[in-house]
């Protein structure tokens, strides 16, 4: 009986752990995009993981939010919605959001977050204010 109770308690604790990037060092940071596919990104774009299963950020023109519920090291920007402001950097924002939707892997290496996919694409972010 005690063994069964212990197993149930451990199972409940395991179910509470956040298996997304939020639970693996991605939370509590504002990630600033440095490059896409090795090319410096000249505009401002950020990525955050404000809560388990959530992502948010700002492109050069608009803010966005969505879901990210797959387990680490997988990544999936799901149900992304943005505000609808226009600005001169709208093409850079479209490039950023399109690349974000294509990423399928995430790696957190201290102050660096790398998103990538099987096609060889890569986005590099650095933590900061």
Contact map, one row per residue, 1 for C-alpha under 8 A:
111110000000000000000000000000000000000000000000000000000000000000000000000000000000000000000000000000000000000000000000000000000
111111000000000000000000000000000000000000000000000000000000000000000000000000000000000000000000000000000000000000000000000000000
111111100000000000000000000000000000000000000000000000000000000000000000000000000000000000000000000000000000000000000000000000000
111111110000000000000000000000000000000000000000000000000000000000000000000000000000000000000000000000000000000000000000000000000
111111111000000000000000000000000000000000000000000000000000000000000000000000000000000000000000000000000000000000000000000000000
011111111100000000000000000000000000000000000000000000000000000000000000000000000000000000000000000000000000000000000000000000000
001111111110000000000000000000000000000000000000000000000000000000000000000000000000000000000000000000000000000000000000000000000
000111111111000000000000000000000000000000000000000000000000000000000000000000000000000000000000000000000000000000000000000000000
000011111111100000000000000000000000000000000000000000000000000000000000000000000000000000000000000000000000000000000000000000000
000001111111110000000000000000000000000000000000000000000000000000000000000000000000000000000000000000000000000000000000000000000
000000111111111000000000000000000000000000000000000000000000000000000000000000000000000000000000000000000000000000000000000000000
000000011111111100000000000000000000000000000000000000000000000000000000000000000000000000000000000000000000000000000000000000000
000000001111111110000000000000000000000000000000000000000000000000000000000000000000000000000000000000000000000000000000000000000
000000000111111110000000000000000000000000000000000000000000000000000000000000000000000000000000000000000000000000000000000000000
000000000011111110000000000000000000000000000000000000000000000000000000000000000000000000000000000000000000000000000000000000000
000000000001111111000000000000000000000000000000000000000000000000000000000000000000000000000000000000000000000000000000000000000
000000000000111111100010000000000000000000000000000000000000000000000000000000000000000000000000000000000000000000000000000000000
000000000000000111110110000000000000000000000000000100000000000000000000000000000000000000000000000000000000000000000000000000000
000000000000000011111111000000000000000000000000000000000000000000000111000000000000000000000000000000000000000000000000000000000
000000000000000001111111000000000000000000000000000110000000000000011111110000000000000000000000000000000000000000000000000000000
000000000000000000111111111000000000000000000000100000000000000000000011101000000000000000000000000000000101000000000000000000000
000000000000000001111111111000000000000000000000111110000000000000000000000000000000000000000000000000000000000000000000000000000
000000000000000011111111111000000000000000000000000100000000000000000000000000000000000000000000000000000000000000000000000000000
000000000000000000111111111000000000000000000000000000000000000000000001000000000000000000000000000000000001000000000000000000000
000000000000000000001111111000000000000000000000000000000000000000000000000000000000000000000000000000000001010000000000000000000
000000000000000000001111111110000000000000000001100000000000000000000000000000000000000000000000000000000001000010000000000000000
000000000000000000001111111110000000000000000001111000000000000000000000000000000000000000000000000000000000000000000000000000000
000000000000000000000000011111000000000000000001110000000000000000000000000000000000000000000000000000000000000000000000000000000
000000000000000000000000011111100000000000000001100000000000000000000000000000000000000000000000000000000000000000000000000000111
000000000000000000000000000111110000000000000111000000000000000000000000000000000000000000000000000000000000000000000000000000111
000000000000000000000000000011111000000000000111000000000000000000000000000000000000000000000000000000000000000010000000000011110
000000000000000000000000000001111100000000011110000000000000000000000000000000000000000000000000000000000000000000000000000011110
000000000000000000000000000000111111000010011110000000000000000000000000000000000000000000000000000000000000000000000000001111000
000000000000000000000000000000011111000110000000000000000000000000000000000000000000000000000000000000000000000000000000001111000
000000000000000000000000000000001111111110000000000000000000000000000000000000000000000000000000000000000000000000000000001110000
000000000000000000000000000000001111111110000000000000000000000000000000000000000000000000000001001000000000000000000000111100000
000000000000000000000000000000000011111000000000000000000000000000000000000000000000000000000000000000000000000000000000111000000
000000000000000000000000000000000011111100000000000000000000000000000000000000000000000000000000000000000000000000000000011000000
000000000000000000000000000000000011111110000000000000000000000000000000000000000000000000000000000000000000000000000000000000000
000000000000000000000000000000000111011111000000000000000000000000000000000000000000000000000000000000000000000000000000000000000
000000000000000000000000000000001111001111110000000000000000000000000000000000000000000000000000000000000000000000000000000000000
000000000000000000000000000000000000000111110000000000000000000000000000000000000000000000000000000000000000000000000000000000000
000000000000000000000000000000000000000011111000000000000001000000000000000000000000000010010000000000000000000000000000000000000
000000000000000000000000000000011000000011111100000000000111000000000000000000000000000000000000000000000000000000000000000000000
000000000000000000000000000000011000000000111110000000001111000000000000000000000000000000001001000000000000000000000000000000000
000000000000000000000000000001111000000000011111000000001110000000000000000000000000000000000000000000000000000000000000000000000
000000000000000000000000000001111000000000001111100000111100000000000000000000000000000000000000000000000000000000000000000000000
000000000000000000000000011111100000000000000111110000111000000000000000000000000000000000000000000000000000000000000000000000000
000000000000000000001100011110000000000000000011111111110000000000000000000000000000000000000000000000000000000000000000000000000
000000000000000000000100001100000000000000000001111101110000000000000000000000000000000000000000000000000000000000000000000000000
000000000000000000000100001000000000000000000000111111100000000000000000000000000000000000000000000000000000000000000000000000000
000000000000000001010110000000000000000000000000111111000000000000001000000000000000000000000000000000000000000000000000000000000
000000000000000000010100000000000000000000000000101111100000000000111000000000000000000000000000000000000000000000000000000000000
000000000000000000000000000000000000000000000000111111110000000011111000000000000000000000000000000000000000000000000000000000000
000000000000000000000000000000000000000000000011111011111000000011110000000010000000000000000000000000000000000000000000000000000
000000000000000000000000000000000000000000000011110001111100001111000000000000000000000000000000000000000000000000000000000000000
000000000000000000000000000000000000000000001111000000111110001110000000000000000000000000000000000000000000000000000000000000000
000000000000000000000000000000000000000000011110000000011111111100000000000000000000000000000000000000000000000000000000000000000
000000000000000000000000000000000000000000011100000000001111111100000000000000000000000000001001100000000000000000000000000000000
000000000000000000000000000000000000000000111000000000000111110000000000000000000000001011011000000000000000000000000000000000000
000000000000000000000000000000000000000000000000000000000111111000000000000000000000111011001000000000000000000000000000000000000
000000000000000000000000000000000000000000000000000000000111111100000000000000000111100000000000000000000000000000000000000000000
000000000000000000000000000000000000000000000000000000011110111110000000000000000110000000000000000000000000000000000000000000000
000000000000000000000000000000000000000000000000000000011110011111000000000000011110000000000000000000000000000000000000000000000
000000000000000000000000000000000000000000000000000001111000001111100000000000011100000000000000000000000000000000000000000000000
000000000000000000000000000000000000000000000000000001110000000111110000000011111000000000000000000000000000000000000000000000000
000000000000000000000000000000000000000000000000000011100000000011111000000111110000000000000000000000000000000000000000000000000
000000000000000000010000000000000000000000000000000011100000000001111100001111000000000000000000000000000000000000000000000000000
000000000000000000010000000000000000000000000000000111000000000000111110001100000000000000000000000000000000000000000000000000000
000000000000000000110000000000000000000000000000000000000000000000011111011100000000000000000000000000000000000000000000000000000
000000000000000000111000000000000000000000000000000000000000000000001111111000000000000000000000000000000000000000000000000000000
000000000000000000111001000000000000000000000000000000000000000000000111111000000000000000000000000000001100000000000000000000000
000000000000000000011000000000000000000000000000000000000000000000000011111000000000000000000000000000001110000000000000000000000
000000000000000000010000000000000000000000000000000000000000000000000111111100000000000000000000000000011100000000000000000000000
000000000000000000001000000000000000000000000000000000000000000000011111111110000000000000000000000000111100000000100000000000000
000000000000000000000000000000000000000000000000000000000000000000111100011111000000000000000000000010111000000000000000000000000
000000000000000000000000000000000000000000000000000000100000000001110000001111110000000000000000000110100000000000000000000000000
000000000000000000000000000000000000000000000000000000000000000001110000000111110000000000000000000010000000000000000000000000000
000000000000000000000000000000000000000000000000000000000000000001100000000011111000000000000000000000000000000000000000000000000
000000000000000000000000000000000000000000000000000000000000000111100000000011111100000000000000000000000000000000000000000000000
000000000000000000000000000000000000000000000000000000000000000111000000000000111110000000000000000000000000000000000000000000000
000000000000000000000000000000000000000000000000000000000000011110000000000000011111000000000000000000000000000000000000000000000
000000000000000000000000000000000000000000000000000000000000011100000000000000001111100000000000000000000000000000000000000000000
000000000000000000000000000000000000000000000000000000000000010000000000000000000111110000000000000000000000000000000000000000000
000000000000000000000000000000000000000000000000000000000000110000000000000000000011111000000000000000000000000000000000000000000
000000000000000000000000000000000000000000000000000000000000100000000000000000000001111101000000000000000000000000000000000000000
000000000000000000000000000000000000000000000000000000000001100000000000000000000000111111000000000000000000000000000000000000000
000000000000000000000000000000000000000000000000000000000000000000000000000000000000011111100000000000000000000000000000000000000
000000000000000000000000000000000000000000100000000000000001100000000000000000000000001111111000000000000000000000000000000000000
000000000000000000000000000000000000000000000000000000000001100000000000000000000000011111111100000000000000000000000000000000000
000000000000000000000000000000000000000000000000000000000000000000000000000000000000000111111110000000000000000000000000000000000
000000000000000000000000000000000000000000100000000000000001000000000000000000000000000011111111000000000000000000000000000000000
000000000000000000000000000000000000000000001000000000000011100000000000000000000000000011111111100000000000000000000000000000000
000000000000000000000000000000000000000000000000000000000000000000000000000000000000000001111111110000000000000000000000000000000
000000000000000000000000000000000000000000000000000000000000000000000000000000000000000000111111111000000000000000000000000000000
000000000000000000000000000000000001000000001000000000000010000000000000000000000000000000011111111100000000000000000000000000000
000000000000000000000000000000000000000000000000000000000010000000000000000000000000000000001111111110000000000000000000000000000
000000000000000000000000000000000000000000000000000000000000000000000000000000000000000000000111111111000000000000000000000000000
000000000000000000000000000000000001000000000000000000000000000000000000000000000000000000000011111111100000000000000000001000000
000000000000000000000000000000000000000000000000000000000000000000000000000010000000000000000001111111100000000000000000001000000
000000000000000000000000000000000000000000000000000000000000000000000000000111000000000000000000111111100000000000000000000000000
000000000000000000000000000000000000000000000000000000000000000000000000000000000000000000000000011111110000000000001000000000000
000000000000000000000000000000000000000000000000000000000000000000000000001110000000000000000000001111111100000000111000110000000
000000000000000000000000000000000000000000000000000000000000000000000000011100000000000000000000000001111100000000111100000000000
000000000000000000000000000000000000000000000000000000000000000000000001111100000000000000000000000000111110000000111000000000000
000000000000000000001000000000000000000000000000000000000000000000000001111000000000000000000000000000111111000011110000000000000
000000000000000000000000000000000000000000000000000000000000000000000000100000000000000000000000000000001111100011100000000000000
000000000000000000001001110000000000000000000000000000000000000000000000000000000000000000000000000000000111111111000000000000000
000000000000000000000000000000000000000000000000000000000000000000000000000000000000000000000000000000000011111110000000000000000
000000000000000000000000100000000000000000000000000000000000000000000000000000000000000000000000000000000001111110000000000000000
000000000000000000000000000000000000000000000000000000000000000000000000000000000000000000000000000000000001111110000000000001100
000000000000000000000000000000000000000000000000000000000000000000000000000000000000000000000000000000000001111111000000000111100
000000000000000000000000010000100000000000000000000000000000000000000000000000000000000000000000000000000111111111100000000111100
000000000000000000000000000000000000000000000000000000000000000000000000000000000000000000000000000000000111000111110000011110000
000000000000000000000000000000000000000000000000000000000000000000000000001000000000000000000000000000111110000011111000011100000
000000000000000000000000000000000000000000000000000000000000000000000000000000000000000000000000000000111100000001111101111000000
000000000000000000000000000000000000000000000000000000000000000000000000000000000000000000000000000001111000000000111111110000000
000000000000000000000000000000000000000000000000000000000000000000000000000000000000000000000000000000010000000000011111100000000
000000000000000000000000000000000000000000000000000000000000000000000000000000000000000000000000000000000000000000001111100000000
000000000000000000000000000000000000000000000000000000000000000000000000000000000000000000000000000000000000000000011111110000000
000000000000000000000000000000000001100000000000000000000000000000000000000000000000000000000000000000100000000000011111111000000
000000000000000000000000000000000001110000000000000000000000000000000000000000000000000000000000000000100000000001111001111100000
000000000000000000000000000000001111110000000000000000000000000000000000000000000000000000000000001100000000000001110000111110000
000000000000000000000000000000001111000000000000000000000000000000000000000000000000000000000000000000000000000111100000011111000
000000000000000000000000000000111110000000000000000000000000000000000000000000000000000000000000000000000000000111000000001111100
000000000000000000000000000000111100000000000000000000000000000000000000000000000000000000000000000000000000001110000000000111110
000000000000000000000000000011110000000000000000000000000000000000000000000000000000000000000000000000000000001110000000000011111
000000000000000000000000000011110000000000000000000000000000000000000000000000000000000000000000000000000000000000000000000001111
000000000000000000000000000011000000000000000000000000000000000000000000000000000000000000000000000000000000000000000000000000111
